[in-house]
């Protein structure tokens, strides 16, 4: 299996990341999950070609802003109840990949409060933009 960091299309990319972004959302397939919010941790890695992410003037508009990641997640979550973490991951990844500077994205979600005997349960997805 090819490691994400060794994917040939990621050569010459900068990785931006958002780690353990904690949100409370209405997610789940069980009736008890539909009655309230659950804590979810979201991680995002964006891979951006260096030619599109190397600032020359030290200005924010020369790079992808971290607010883009948080705002994209907020936009998706605001659309209402989500049944599956897979759906949340896929939707957020698709929205991130739509940014013209983003070449690839890795998104993971984790519910840390589901089982008392583990850190959490979750899903991860990786996509590379078609060249």
N, C-alpha and C positions, 0 to 999 in steps of 0.2 A: 504494500500500500504506500502510495506517495504521500509524504508529509506535506501539510499545507504550506509550510515555510519553504519547501523545496519545489513547489509548483513552478514550472518554467515561465509562466506568464507573470510571476511575482518578482522576477529578477528586475532590479532597478526600481523597486517600489519602496515607499515609506509606509510604515504601519501606524495608523492612529488607533487608539483604543479607549474604550469606556469600560471600566471594571466594576462589577458588582453593583450596578445601578439598581437601587431598591425602589420598587414601586408596589402599590397595593391595587390589585385589579380583580375584576369579577371574571374568574377563569375556572373551568372545570365542567365535567360531564354529569357529575352526580348532583342530585337535587340539593343536598346540603351545601354544595359548592356554589350553586346558583343564587343562594340567599345572602351572600356576603362577599367581601373581598378577601383575597389571599395575598400573602407576601410573595413576590417574585423577584429574583435577582437576574438582571440581564447584563450580558457581556457582548461587546461589539468590537470587532477588528475590521478596520477599513484599510485596504491596500490601494495606494495612490501612486502613480508613476512619479518619479522624482522630478521630471520636467514639468509636471503639473502641481507640484507641492513644495518646490524649493523657493522660498521667498528671496527676492532680490532687493526689496525695499523695506523688509521687516514689517510688512503690513498684513493685517488679518485677511483682507480680500484676496491675498495671494495663496491662501491655503484653505483646506476644508475646515470649517469651524466645529469645535466640539459641540456647540449648541445644535448643530445639524443632527447629530446622533440623538441627543436627548429630545429634540423637537419631533423627529421622525417617530420615535417610540411613543411619545405623548399623542401624536396624531393618530397612530394606529389604535392605541388603547382607548382613545376617546370615542371610537366607533361602536362601543358596546361590548356585551358579553362575548367571550371567546371560549369555545369548548376545549380546544387542544393546544398544548404548548407547541406542537408541530406547526399549527396554523399561525400562531404568533411569531415564531421564528421565521417561517417562510415569508410572511407578509412584511415583517421588518426588513429582512434581507432584500426582498424585491424592491422595497422603497429606497433603501440605502443604495442599491446598485443602480437605481435610476439617476443618481447624481452623475453629471457628465465627467467629473474627475475621478470617480471611483472605478477601479478596475476589478476588484474582488472584495468580498465581504464574508466574514464569519460571524454568526450570531448564535448565542446560546442563552437559554432560559433555564432557571432552576427554581423549583418550589422547595424552600428549605424546611418547611414545617409539616410535611406530609407524614413522615415516619420518624418516630423518636430514636431509631437505631441507626440513622445515617445522616449525613450532612444535607442531603437533598436528592431530588429526582429531577431530571431535566432532559433537554434536547439541544442538539447543536447542528447547524447547517452551514455549509460553505458553498459559495457560488463565485464563479469567474465570469465576467462579462464576455459575451461573444465578441471576437475580434473582427 
